[in-house]
């Protein structure tokens, strides 16, 4: 009724409805990405588009510990030897 009256409207959808909606997939909101631990999954993307700056998902969420070395070394200055000591002490994985 809202759309017939000229009001931009969309039905209220549950999670399953959203994940399988062909319009959302066609608009690029639903994207399939391959996760190293769970395989290909459908993810909700960015709900808007921009003409100059593309808005899209670039990667899946990281696995546990995936970025530990980069964060501790690049951002905090830990040496490879220090990281190894932390692993031996089971402080990091």
Biopython code that builds the backbone (N, CA, C, O; Angstrom):
import numpy as np
from Bio.PDB.StructureBuilder import StructureBuilder

atoms = [
    (1, "UNK", "N", (0.827, -1.190, 0.000)),
    (1, "UNK", "CA", (0.000, 0.000, 0.000)),
    (1, "UNK", "C", (0.873, 1.256, 0.000)),
    (1, "UNK", "O", (0.564, 2.237, -0.676)),
    (2, "UNK", "N", (1.962, 1.213, 0.762)),
    (2, "UNK", "CA", (2.851, 2.379, 0.794)),
    (2, "UNK", "C", (3.464, 2.651, -0.575)),
    (2, "UNK", "O", (3.516, 3.797, -1.021)),
    (3, "UNK", "N", (3.923, 1.610, -1.232)),
    (3, "UNK", "CA", (4.526, 1.793, -2.548)),
    (3, "UNK", "C", (3.512, 2.334, -3.544)),
    (3, "UNK", "O", (3.844, 3.191, -4.363)),
    (4, "UNK", "N", (2.299, 1.847, -3.483)),
    (4, "UNK", "CA", (1.248, 2.368, -4.377)),
    (4, "UNK", "C", (0.993, 3.846, -4.129)),
    (4, "UNK", "O", (0.607, 4.575, -5.042)),
    (5, "UNK", "N", (1.210, 4.291, -2.885)),
    (5, "UNK", "CA", (1.008, 5.698, -2.539)),
    (5, "UNK", "C", (2.250, 6.534, -2.819)),
    (5, "UNK", "O", (2.267, 7.728, -2.518)),
    (6, "UNK", "N", (3.310, 5.917, -3.400)),
    (6, "UNK", "CA", (4.509, 6.656, -3.741)),
    (6, "UNK", "C", (5.541, 6.742, -2.631)),
    (6, "UNK", "O", (6.488, 7.525, -2.716)),
    (7, "UNK", "N", (5.361, 5.945, -1.594)),
    (7, "UNK", "CA", (6.306, 5.937, -0.469)),
    (7, "UNK", "C", (7.285, 4.788, -0.680)),
    (7, "UNK", "O", (6.882, 3.648, -0.911)),
    (8, "UNK", "N", (8.591, 5.105, -0.595)),
    (8, "UNK", "CA", (9.591, 4.042, -0.703)),
    (8, "UNK", "C", (9.446, 3.131, 0.508)),
    (8, "UNK", "O", (9.584, 3.583, 1.644)),
    (9, "UNK", "N", (9.169, 1.858, 0.274)),
    (9, "UNK", "CA", (8.930, 0.938, 1.378)),
    (9, "UNK", "C", (9.386, -0.461, 0.985)),
    (9, "UNK", "O", (9.452, -0.806, -0.195)),
    (10, "UNK", "N", (9.695, -1.244, 1.990)),
    (10, "UNK", "CA", (10.142, -2.628, 1.786)),
    (10, "UNK", "C", (9.530, -3.452, 2.905)),
    (10, "UNK", "O", (9.420, -2.967, 4.031)),
    (11, "UNK", "N", (9.132, -4.676, 2.626)),
    (11, "UNK", "CA", (8.510, -5.474, 3.681)),
    (11, "UNK", "C", (9.502, -5.834, 4.795)),
    (11, "UNK", "O", (10.711, -5.890, 4.572)),
    (12, "UNK", "N", (8.975, -6.072, 5.976)),
    (12, "UNK", "CA", (9.793, -6.545, 7.079)),
    (12, "UNK", "C", (10.097, -8.011, 6.827)),
    (12, "UNK", "O", (9.190, -8.821, 6.638)),
    (13, "UNK", "N", (11.396, -8.348, 6.828)),
    (13, "UNK", "CA", (11.809, -9.709, 6.520)),
    (13, "UNK", "C", (12.572, -10.323, 7.688)),
    (13, "UNK", "O", (13.254, -9.627, 8.441)),
    (14, "UNK", "N", (12.442, -11.634, 7.821)),
    (14, "UNK", "CA", (13.245, -12.373, 8.788)),
    (14, "UNK", "C", (14.607, -12.688, 8.184)),
    (14, "UNK", "O", (14.848, -12.406, 7.010)),
    (15, "UNK", "N", (15.495, -13.268, 8.979)),
    (15, "UNK", "CA", (16.850, -13.575, 8.510)),
    (15, "UNK", "C", (16.861, -14.471, 7.280)),
    (15, "UNK", "O", (17.600, -14.210, 6.331)),
    (16, "UNK", "N", (16.048, -15.523, 7.286)),
    (16, "UNK", "CA", (16.013, -16.434, 6.139)),
    (16, "UNK", "C", (15.508, -15.720, 4.889)),
    (16, "UNK", "O", (16.028, -15.919, 3.791)),
    (17, "UNK", "N", (14.487, -14.886, 5.073)),
    (17, "UNK", "CA", (13.944, -14.134, 3.933)),
    (17, "UNK", "C", (14.998, -13.203, 3.345)),
    (17, "UNK", "O", (15.133, -13.105, 2.125)),
    (18, "UNK", "N", (15.742, -12.521, 4.209)),
    (18, "UNK", "CA", (16.782, -11.603, 3.744)),
    (18, "UNK", "C", (17.876, -12.371, 3.007)),
    (18, "UNK", "O", (18.314, -11.953, 1.936)),
    (19, "UNK", "N", (18.317, -13.488, 3.573)),
    (19, "UNK", "CA", (19.424, -14.252, 2.991)),
    (19, "UNK", "C", (19.086, -14.853, 1.638)),
    (19, "UNK", "O", (19.989, -15.195, 0.874)),
    (20, "UNK", "N", (17.815, -14.989, 1.330)),
    (20, "UNK", "CA", (17.415, -15.595, 0.059)),
    (20, "UNK", "C", (16.710, -14.618, -0.881)),
    (20, "UNK", "O", (16.185, -15.028, -1.916)),
    (21, "UNK", "N", (16.693, -13.350, -0.538)),
    (21, "UNK", "CA", (15.975, -12.372, -1.347)),
    (21, "UNK", "C", (16.713, -12.099, -2.660)),
    (21, "UNK", "O", (17.853, -11.636, -2.637)),
    (22, "UNK", "N", (16.077, -12.380, -3.805)),
    (22, "UNK", "CA", (16.757, -12.194, -5.093)),
    (22, "UNK", "C", (17.081, -10.728, -5.396)),
    (22, "UNK", "O", (18.091, -10.443, -6.040)),
    (23, "UNK", "N", (16.244, -9.801, -4.944)),
    (23, "UNK", "CA", (16.509, -8.382, -5.190)),
    (23, "UNK", "C", (17.777, -7.932, -4.452)),
    (23, "UNK", "O", (18.616, -7.234, -5.023)),
    (24, "UNK", "N", (17.908, -8.329, -3.199)),
    (24, "UNK", "CA", (19.099, -7.947, -2.425)),
    (24, "UNK", "C", (20.362, -8.551, -3.023)),
    (24, "UNK", "O", (21.420, -7.922, -3.010)),
    (25, "UNK", "N", (20.253, -9.771, -3.549)),
    (25, "UNK", "CA", (21.421, -10.389, -4.193)),
    (25, "UNK", "C", (21.765, -9.640, -5.480)),
    (25, "UNK", "O", (22.938, -9.375, -5.744)),
    (26, "UNK", "N", (20.787, -9.309, -6.256)),
    (26, "UNK", "CA", (21.015, -8.596, -7.523)),
    (26, "UNK", "C", (21.635, -7.218, -7.289)),
    (26, "UNK", "O", (22.459, -6.767, -8.084)),
    (27, "UNK", "N", (21.248, -6.555, -6.213)),
    (27, "UNK", "CA", (21.797, -5.233, -5.886)),
    (27, "UNK", "C", (23.199, -5.315, -5.280)),
    (27, "UNK", "O", (23.840, -4.288, -5.059)),
    (28, "UNK", "N", (23.676, -6.532, -5.011)),
    (28, "UNK", "CA", (25.017, -6.691, -4.464)),
    (28, "UNK", "C", (25.094, -6.607, -2.953)),
    (28, "UNK", "O", (26.189, -6.575, -2.391)),
    (29, "UNK", "N", (23.939, -6.571, -2.279)),
    (29, "UNK", "CA", (23.945, -6.536, -0.816)),
    (29, "UNK", "C", (24.322, -7.893, -0.238)),
    (29, "UNK", "O", (25.020, -7.962, 0.774)),
    (30, "UNK", "N", (23.874, -8.963, -0.863)),
    (30, "UNK", "CA", (24.226, -10.311, -0.425)),
    (30, "UNK", "C", (25.397, -10.807, -1.259)),
    (30, "UNK", "O", (25.321, -10.843, -2.487)),
    (31, "UNK", "N", (26.462, -11.182, -0.599)),
    (31, "UNK", "CA", (27.649, -11.655, -1.311)),
    (31, "UNK", "C", (28.107, -12.979, -0.709)),
    (31, "UNK", "O", (28.014, -13.191, 0.499)),
    (32, "UNK", "N", (28.597, -13.856, -1.563)),
    (32, "UNK", "CA", (29.139, -15.133, -1.124)),
    (32, "UNK", "C", (30.654, -15.010, -1.036)),
    (32, "UNK", "O", (31.314, -14.624, -2.001)),
    (33, "UNK", "N", (31.198, -15.341, 0.129)),
    (33, "UNK", "CA", (32.639, -15.305, 0.349)),
    (33, "UNK", "C", (33.086, -16.645, 0.920)),
    (33, "UNK", "O", (32.350, -17.297, 1.661)),
    (34, "UNK", "N", (34.289, -17.040, 0.565)),
    (34, "UNK", "CA", (34.838, -18.317, 1.012)),
    (34, "UNK", "C", (35.656, -18.111, 2.280)),
    (34, "UNK", "O", (36.684, -17.435, 2.257)),
    (35, "UNK", "N", (35.206, -18.686, 3.371)),
    (35, "UNK", "CA", (35.907, -18.597, 4.654)),
    (35, "UNK", "C", (36.767, -19.852, 4.813)),
    (35, "UNK", "O", (36.299, -20.951, 4.517)),
    (36, "UNK", "N", (38.012, -19.716, 5.272)),
    (36, "UNK", "CA", (38.907, -20.875, 5.341)),
    (36, "UNK", "C", (38.454, -21.967, 6.306)),
    (36, "UNK", "O", (38.878, -23.114, 6.164)),
    (37, "UNK", "N", (37.616, -21.651, 7.272)),
    (37, "UNK", "CA", (37.188, -22.669, 8.231)),
    (37, "UNK", "C", (35.785, -23.205, 7.990)),
    (37, "UNK", "O", (35.505, -24.353, 8.335)),
    (38, "UNK", "N", (34.900, -22.412, 7.411)),
    (38, "UNK", "CA", (33.511, -22.855, 7.244)),
    (38, "UNK", "C", (33.063, -22.921, 5.787)),
    (38, "UNK", "O", (31.921, -23.291, 5.511)),
    (39, "UNK", "N", (33.937, -22.572, 4.859)),
    (39, "UNK", "CA", (33.584, -22.633, 3.446)),
    (39, "UNK", "C", (32.810, -21.410, 2.983)),
    (39, "UNK", "O", (32.843, -20.356, 3.619)),
    (40, "UNK", "N", (32.120, -21.566, 1.876)),
    (40, "UNK", "CA", (31.386, -20.450, 1.270)),
    (40, "UNK", "C", (30.132, -20.154, 2.078)),
    (40, "UNK", "O", (29.330, -21.045, 2.357)),
    (41, "UNK", "N", (29.979, -18.907, 2.443)),
    (41, "UNK", "CA", (28.808, -18.453, 3.187)),
    (41, "UNK", "C", (28.316, -17.148, 2.571)),
    (41, "UNK", "O", (29.078, -16.407, 1.951)),
    (42, "UNK", "N", (27.029, -16.886, 2.756)),
    (42, "UNK", "CA", (26.435, -15.636, 2.300)),
    (42, "UNK", "C", (26.561, -14.601, 3.413)),
    (42, "UNK", "O", (26.192, -14.854, 4.560)),
    (43, "UNK", "N", (27.083, -13.446, 3.060)),
    (43, "UNK", "CA", (27.263, -12.352, 4.010)),
    (43, "UNK", "C", (26.442, -11.154, 3.564)),
    (43, "UNK", "O", (26.240, -10.922, 2.373)),
    (44, "UNK", "N", (25.974, -10.396, 4.555)),
    (44, "UNK", "CA", (25.307, -9.131, 4.258)),
    (44, "UNK", "C", (26.391, -8.103, 3.975)),
    (44, "UNK", "O", (27.315, -7.924, 4.769)),
    (45, "UNK", "N", (26.272, -7.440, 2.853)),
    (45, "UNK", "CA", (27.269, -6.453, 2.471)),
    (45, "UNK", "C", (26.912, -5.065, 2.943)),
    (45, "UNK", "O", (26.197, -4.896, 3.931)),
    (46, "UNK", "N", (27.406, -4.084, 2.244)),
    (46, "UNK", "CA", (27.148, -2.682, 2.565)),
    (46, "UNK", "C", (25.775, -2.319, 1.989)),
    (46, "UNK", "O", (25.528, -2.552, 0.805)),
    (47, "UNK", "N", (24.880, -1.752, 2.806)),
    (47, "UNK", "CA", (23.509, -1.519, 2.338)),
    (47, "UNK", "C", (23.321, -0.305, 1.442)),
    (47, "UNK", "O", (22.184, 0.034, 1.113)),
    (48, "UNK", "N", (24.392, 0.356, 1.037)),
    (48, "UNK", "CA", (24.258, 1.512, 0.146)),
    (48, "UNK", "C", (25.318, 1.425, -0.954)),
    (48, "UNK", "O", (26.283, 0.668, -0.846)),
    (49, "UNK", "N", (25.125, 2.201, -1.994)),
    (49, "UNK", "CA", (26.109, 2.286, -3.072)),
    (49, "UNK", "C", (26.540, 3.737, -3.211)),
    (49, "UNK", "O", (25.790, 4.664, -2.906)),
    (50, "UNK", "N", (27.774, 3.908, -3.681)),
    (50, "UNK", "CA", (28.305, 5.250, -3.893)),
    (50, "UNK", "C", (28.894, 5.298, -5.302)),
    (50, "UNK", "O", (29.447, 4.307, -5.779)),
    (51, "UNK", "N", (28.778, 6.428, -5.956)),
    (51, "UNK", "CA", (29.205, 6.511, -7.346)),
    (51, "UNK", "C", (30.720, 6.552, -7.510)),
    (51, "UNK", "O", (31.232, 6.037, -8.504)),
    (52, "UNK", "N", (31.449, 7.141, -6.578)),
    (52, "UNK", "CA", (32.895, 7.287, -6.734)),
    (52, "UNK", "C", (33.667, 6.244, -5.912)),
    (52, "UNK", "O", (34.657, 5.686, -6.385)),
    (53, "UNK", "N", (33.216, 5.989, -4.705)),
    (53, "UNK", "CA", (33.904, 5.056, -3.822)),
    (53, "UNK", "C", (33.122, 3.753, -3.756)),
    (53, "UNK", "O", (32.016, 3.730, -3.216)),
    (54, "UNK", "N", (33.670, 2.666, -4.294)),
    (54, "UNK", "CA", (32.938, 1.403, -4.219)),
    (54, "UNK", "C", (32.866, 0.903, -2.775)),
    (54, "UNK", "O", (33.864, 0.902, -2.055)),
    (55, "UNK", "N", (31.700, 0.489, -2.377)),
    (55, "UNK", "CA", (31.485, -0.056, -1.036)),
    (55, "UNK", "C", (31.216, -1.545, -1.186)),
    (55, "UNK", "O", (30.176, -1.945, -1.709)),
    (56, "UNK", "N", (32.154, -2.362, -0.729)),
    (56, "UNK", "CA", (31.954, -3.795, -0.823)),
    (56, "UNK", "C", (32.770, -4.500, 0.247)),
    (56, "UNK", "O", (33.733, -3.951, 0.781)),
    (57, "UNK", "N", (32.371, -5.712, 0.545)),
    (57, "UNK", "CA", (33.138, -6.521, 1.476)),
    (57, "UNK", "C", (34.420, -6.954, 0.781)),
    (57, "UNK", "O", (34.395, -7.398, -0.367)),
    (58, "UNK", "N", (35.538, -6.822, 1.483)),
    (58, "UNK", "CA", (36.822, -7.178, 0.885)),
    (58, "UNK", "C", (37.317, -8.542, 1.327)),
    (58, "UNK", "O", (38.035, -9.218, 0.590)),
    (59, "UNK", "N", (36.933, -8.951, 2.538)),
    (59, "UNK", "CA", (37.383, -10.254, 3.019)),
    (59, "UNK", "C", (36.468, -10.723, 4.136)),
    (59, "UNK", "O", (35.700, -9.949, 4.707)),
    (60, "UNK", "N", (36.570, -11.999, 4.429)),
    (60, "UNK", "CA", (35.785, -12.568, 5.520)),
    (60, "UNK", "C", (36.424, -12.193, 6.851)),
    (60, "UNK", "O", (37.555, -11.709, 6.888)),
    (61, "UNK", "N", (35.713, -12.413, 7.920)),
    (61, "UNK", "CA", (36.284, -12.129, 9.238)),
    (61, "UNK", "C", (37.477, -13.046, 9.480)),
    (61, "UNK", "O", (37.479, -14.192, 9.033)),
    (62, "UNK", "N", (38.481, -12.554, 10.179)),
    (62, "UNK", "CA", (39.695, -13.357, 10.386)),
    (62, "UNK", "C", (39.449, -14.512, 11.345)),
    (62, "UNK", "O", (38.562, -14.457, 12.196)),
    (63, "UNK", "N", (40.245, -15.548, 11.190)),
    (63, "UNK", "CA", (40.208, -16.678, 12.105)),
    (63, "UNK", "C", (40.920, -16.282, 13.398)),
    (63, "UNK", "O", (41.693, -15.323, 13.420)),
    (64, "UNK", "N", (40.661, -17.011, 14.450)),
    (64, "UNK", "CA", (41.276, -16.728, 15.738)),
    (64, "UNK", "C", (42.798, -16.720, 15.604)),
    (64, "UNK", "O", (43.393, -17.706, 15.170)),
    (65, "UNK", "N", (43.414, -15.619, 15.974)),
    (65, "UNK", "CA", (44.866, -15.504, 15.945)),
    (65, "UNK", "C", (45.463, -15.168, 14.595)),
    (65, "UNK", "O", (46.682, -15.046, 14.480)),
    (66, "UNK", "N", (44.648, -15.015, 13.581)),
    (66, "UNK", "CA", (45.159, -14.798, 12.220)),
    (66, "UNK", "C", (46.027, -13.547, 12.114)),
    (66, "UNK", "O", (47.023, -13.551, 11.392)),
    (67, "UNK", "N", (45.668, -12.491, 12.815)),
    (67, "UNK", "CA", (46.392, -11.230, 12.697)),
    (67, "UNK", "C", (47.276, -10.923, 13.911)),
    (67, "UNK", "O", (47.790, -9.812, 14.040)),
    (68, "UNK", "N", (47.450, -11.900, 14.792)),
    (68, "UNK", "CA", (48.199, -11.672, 16.029)),
    (68, "UNK", "C", (49.619, -11.179, 15.757)),
    (68, "UNK", "O", (50.044, -10.172, 16.323)),
    (69, "UNK", "N", (50.345, -11.876, 14.904)),
    (69, "UNK", "CA", (51.739, -11.492, 14.640)),
    (69, "UNK", "C", (51.836, -10.081, 14.071)),
    (69, "UNK", "O", (52.690, -9.296, 14.483)),
    (70, "UNK", "N", (50.960, -9.764, 13.125)),
    (70, "UNK", "CA", (51.002, -8.432, 12.514)),
    (70, "UNK", "C", (50.719, -7.343, 13.536)),
    (70, "UNK", "O", (51.420, -6.333, 13.582)),
    (71, "UNK", "N", (49.698, -7.544, 14.352)),
    (71, "UNK", "CA", (49.341, -6.522, 15.341)),
    (71, "UNK", "C", (50.450, -6.343, 16.364)),
    (71, "UNK", "O", (50.852, -5.218, 16.661)),
    (72, "UNK", "N", (50.947, -7.459, 16.907)),
    (72, "UNK", "CA", (51.960, -7.342, 17.951)),
    (72, "UNK", "C", (53.300, -6.844, 17.422)),
    (72, "UNK", "O", (54.011, -6.120, 18.120)),
    (73, "UNK", "N", (53.648, -7.223, 16.202)),
    (73, "UNK", "CA", (54.950, -6.792, 15.682)),
    (73, "UNK", "C", (54.895, -5.403, 15.057)),
    (73, "UNK", "O", (55.679, -4.527, 15.421)),
    (74, "UNK", "N", (53.985, -5.201, 14.130)),
    (74, "UNK", "CA", (53.951, -3.923, 13.414)),
    (74, "UNK", "C", (53.453, -2.776, 14.292)),
    (74, "UNK", "O", (54.006, -1.677, 14.260)),
    (75, "UNK", "N", (52.417, -3.037, 15.066)),
    (75, "UNK", "CA", (51.835, -1.952, 15.847)),
    (75, "UNK", "C", (52.478, -1.778, 17.222)),
    (75, "UNK", "O", (52.537, -0.666, 17.747)),
    (76, "UNK", "N", (52.959, -2.877, 17.804)),
    (76, "UNK", "CA", (53.498, -2.788, 19.160)),
    (76, "UNK", "C", (54.999, -3.046, 19.238)),
    (76, "UNK", "O", (55.596, -2.920, 20.308)),
    (77, "UNK", "N", (55.615, -3.409, 18.104)),
    (77, "UNK", "CA", (57.065, -3.552, 18.061)),
    (77, "UNK", "C", (57.627, -4.856, 18.615)),
    (77, "UNK", "O", (58.827, -4.933, 18.878)),
    (78, "UNK", "N", (56.797, -5.883, 18.801)),
    (78, "UNK", "CA", (57.302, -7.157, 19.306)),
    (78, "UNK", "C", (58.205, -7.808, 18.256)),
    (78, "UNK", "O", (57.920, -7.736, 17.061)),
    (79, "UNK", "N", (59.275, -8.433, 18.695)),
    (79, "UNK", "CA", (60.194, -9.134, 17.791)),
    (79, "UNK", "C", (59.702, -10.560, 17.564)),
    (79, "UNK", "O", (58.903, -11.066, 18.351)),
    (80, "UNK", "N", (60.168, -11.216, 16.498)),
    (80, "UNK", "CA", (59.799, -12.620, 16.291)),
    (80, "UNK", "C", (60.182, -13.499, 17.487)),
    (80, "UNK", "O", (59.470, -14.446, 17.821)),
    (81, "UNK", "N", (61.294, -13.181, 18.117)),
    (81, "UNK", "CA", (61.726, -13.963, 19.278)),
    (81, "UNK", "C", (60.743, -13.799, 20.444)),
    (81, "UNK", "O", (60.421, -14.765, 21.137)),
    (82, "UNK", "N", (60.277, -12.574, 20.648)),
    (82, "UNK", "CA", (59.309, -12.316, 21.711)),
    (82, "UNK", "C", (58.001, -13.048, 21.431)),
    (82, "UNK", "O", (57.401, -13.614, 22.345)),
    (83, "UNK", "N", (57.555, -13.042, 20.174)),
    (83, "UNK", "CA", (56.331, -13.755, 19.807)),
    (83, "UNK", "C", (56.480, -15.244, 20.075)),
    (83, "UNK", "O", (55.555, -15.885, 20.574)),
    (84, "UNK", "N", (57.647, -15.798, 19.742)),
    (84, "UNK", "CA", (57.896, -17.220, 19.978)),
    (84, "UNK", "C", (57.863, -17.532, 21.475)),
    (84, "UNK", "O", (57.310, -18.554, 21.881)),
    (85, "UNK", "N", (58.447, -16.663, 22.293)),
    (85, "UNK", "CA", (58.427, -16.847, 23.745)),
    (85, "UNK", "C", (56.987, -16.826, 24.274)),
    (85, "UNK", "O", (56.628, -17.612, 25.151)),
    (86, "UNK", "N", (56.176, -15.925, 23.734)),
    (86, "UNK", "CA", (54.777, -15.849, 24.149)),
    (86, "UNK", "C", (54.013, -17.115, 23.762)),
    (86, "UNK", "O", (53.146, -17.575, 24.505)),
    (87, "UNK", "N", (54.339, -17.669, 22.602)),
    (87, "UNK", "CA", (53.696, -18.915, 22.179)),
    (87, "UNK", "C", (54.120, -20.087, 23.075)),
    (87, "UNK", "O", (53.287, -20.899, 23.478)),
    (88, "UNK", "N", (55.410, -20.169, 23.381)),
    (88, "UNK", "CA", (55.891, -21.246, 24.255)),
    (88, "UNK", "C", (55.245, -21.171, 25.625)),
    (88, "UNK", "O", (54.958, -22.201, 26.235)),
    (89, "UNK", "N", (55.014, -19.958, 26.113)),
    (89, "UNK", "CA", (54.372, -19.778, 27.422)),
    (89, "UNK", "C", (52.843, -19.894, 27.316)),
    (89, "UNK", "O", (52.140, -19.723, 28.312)),
    (90, "UNK", "N", (52.329, -20.182, 26.115)),
    (90, "UNK", "CA", (50.891, -20.330, 25.832)),
    (90, "UNK", "C", (50.099, -19.079, 26.182)),
    (90, "UNK", "O", (48.949, -19.148, 26.617)),
    (91, "UNK", "N", (50.743, -17.934, 25.983)),
    (91, "UNK", "CA", (50.071, -16.649, 26.188)),
    (91, "UNK", "C", (49.309, -16.261, 24.917)),
    (91, "UNK", "O", (48.219, -15.694, 24.985)),
    (92, "UNK", "N", (49.901, -16.574, 23.754)),
    (92, "UNK", "CA", (49.211, -16.394, 22.469)),
    (92, "UNK", "C", (49.244, -17.713, 21.724)),
    (92, "UNK", "O", (50.054, -18.594, 22.015)),
    (93, "UNK", "N", (48.353, -17.831, 20.762)),
    (93, "UNK", "CA", (48.282, -19.078, 19.984)),
    (93, "UNK", "C", (48.935, -18.885, 18.631)),
    (93, "UNK", "O", (48.978, -19.818, 17.829)),
]
sb = StructureBuilder()
sb.init_structure("model")
sb.init_model(0)
sb.init_chain("A")
sb.init_seg("    ")
for serial, (resi, resn, name, xyz) in enumerate(atoms, 1):
    if name == "N":
        sb.init_residue(resn, " ", resi, " ")
    sb.init_atom(name, np.array(xyz, "f"), 0.0, 1.0, " ", f" {name:<3s}", serial, name[0])
structure = sb.get_structure()
